Amino acid sequence: MKKLVIRPAGAAPAVGPYNHAVRVGDLLFCAGQIPVDPATGQLVEGDVRAQTERVLRNVEIVLKDQGLTFDDVVKTTVFLTDLQDFAAMNEVYGRFFTRDHPARSTVQVAALPKGARVEIEVIACYGHGAGS
């Protein structure tokens, strides 16, 4: 299978040598998104709720670029710098993933790029959700 690199217009710039997403067959592997405002390139200030909102809006930019929605996501991985933020993150996460929830892993990490409190990566499947 051929690898197709995805670089959505309007997405926050990558903070390293990687692409926003890569499509292989019917799967879209999205790089982890941190709460960087695409308009300014700066980290969003605020608590984990505000940061999770921005992260998921960044994920949404990648998905929409590919004609996908959150319903097409089959797996997420959430990285938190403090697991005490889990409930607050989960509250926001639940507003984006409203039905047929994807599989998910959540882990605490020592640090994230730019001092972010949360990072989320997703895997989506073409042709299987409401966005297809």
C-alpha positions as CSV (number, residue, x, y, z in Angstrom):
1,M,0.0,0.0,0.0
2,K,1.1,3.5,-0.8
3,K,1.7,6.1,1.9
4,L,-0.1,9.4,1.3
5,V,1.2,12.4,3.4
6,I,-1.6,14.8,4.6
7,R,-0.8,18.5,5.2
8,P,-4.1,20.3,5.9
9,A,-4.5,24.0,5.0
10,G,-5.3,25.9,8.2
11,A,-3.6,23.5,10.5
12,A,-1.1,24.7,13.1
13,P,2.5,24.3,11.9
14,A,4.2,21.1,12.9
15,V,6.7,21.6,15.7
16,G,9.2,19.0,14.3
17,P,10.0,16.9,11.3
18,Y,6.7,15.1,10.9
19,N,3.4,15.4,9.0
20,H,-0.1,16.1,10.4
21,A,-1.3,12.7,9.2
22,V,-0.5,9.8,6.9
23,R,-3.0,7.8,5.0
24,V,-2.3,4.1,4.3
25,G,-5.2,2.2,2.7
26,D,-8.4,3.0,4.6
27,L,-6.6,4.2,7.7
28,L,-5.6,7.8,8.6
29,F,-2.9,8.0,11.3
30,C,-2.9,11.5,12.8
31,A,0.1,12.9,14.6
32,G,-0.5,14.0,18.2
33,Q,-2.0,17.4,18.4
34,I,-1.2,19.9,21.1
35,P,-3.1,23.0,22.0
36,V,-1.4,25.3,19.5
37,D,-3.7,28.0,18.0
38,P,-3.3,27.7,14.2
39,A,-3.8,31.5,13.8
40,T,-0.9,32.5,16.1
41,G,1.3,29.4,16.3
42,Q,1.2,29.9,20.1
43,L,0.2,27.5,22.9
44,V,-3.4,28.2,24.2
45,E,-3.3,29.5,27.7
46,G,-5.7,28.1,30.3
47,D,-6.6,25.0,32.1
48,V,-6.7,21.5,30.7
49,R,-10.3,22.0,29.6
50,A,-9.3,25.0,27.4
51,Q,-6.3,23.1,26.1
52,T,-8.3,19.9,25.3
53,E,-10.8,22.0,23.4
54,R,-8.0,23.4,21.2
55,V,-6.4,20.0,20.8
56,L,-9.7,18.5,19.5
57,R,-10.3,21.5,17.2
58,N,-6.9,20.8,15.8
59,V,-7.7,17.2,15.3
60,E,-11.0,18.3,13.6
61,I,-9.0,20.3,11.1
62,V,-7.1,17.2,10.0
63,L,-10.3,15.1,9.9
64,K,-12.3,17.6,7.9
65,D,-9.5,18.0,5.4
66,Q,-10.0,14.3,4.6
67,G,-13.8,14.4,4.6
68,L,-13.9,12.6,8.0
69,T,-15.6,13.4,11.3
70,F,-15.0,12.2,14.9
71,D,-17.4,9.4,14.1
72,D,-14.7,8.0,11.8
73,V,-12.1,7.8,14.6
74,V,-11.4,4.2,15.7
75,K,-8.6,4.8,18.3
76,T,-7.3,7.7,20.3
77,T,-4.3,8.1,22.6
78,V,-4.4,10.8,25.2
79,F,-1.2,12.1,26.8
80,L,-1.6,14.1,30.0
81,T,1.1,15.6,32.1
82,D,-1.0,15.1,35.2
83,L,-3.6,12.3,35.5
84,Q,-5.4,14.5,38.0
85,D,-6.6,16.3,34.9
86,F,-8.3,13.2,33.6
87,A,-11.9,14.1,34.6
88,A,-11.6,17.6,33.1
89,M,-10.1,16.4,29.9
90,N,-12.8,13.6,29.7
91,E,-15.6,16.2,30.1
92,V,-14.4,18.1,27.0
93,Y,-13.5,14.9,25.1
94,G,-17.1,13.6,25.6
95,R,-18.4,16.7,23.7
96,F,-16.5,15.6,20.6
97,F,-16.9,11.9,20.8
98,T,-20.7,11.5,21.4
99,R,-21.5,8.0,20.1
100,D,-19.9,4.8,19.2
101,H,-16.8,5.9,21.1
102,P,-13.4,4.9,19.8
103,A,-11.0,2.7,21.7
104,R,-8.8,4.9,23.9
105,S,-5.7,4.8,25.9
106,T,-4.7,7.6,28.4
107,V,-1.3,7.9,29.9
108,Q,0.6,10.3,32.1
109,V,3.8,11.6,30.6
110,A,6.6,13.7,32.2
111,A,6.3,16.5,29.7
112,L,4.8,17.6,26.3
113,P,6.1,19.9,23.6
114,K,5.8,23.7,24.3
115,G,4.7,22.9,27.9
116,A,1.3,21.6,26.8
117,R,-0.8,19.8,29.4
118,V,-2.5,17.5,26.9
119,E,-1.8,15.9,23.5
120,I,-4.2,13.6,21.6
121,E,-3.5,11.4,18.6
122,V,-6.1,9.6,16.6
123,I,-6.5,6.9,14.0
124,A,-9.5,7.2,11.7
125,C,-11.0,4.8,9.1
126,Y,-12.3,6.0,5.8
127,G,-15.7,4.6,4.8
128,H,-17.0,3.5,8.1
129,G,-18.5,6.4,10.1
130,A,-21.1,9.1,9.7
131,G,-18.6,11.3,7.8
132,S,-18.3,8.7,5.0
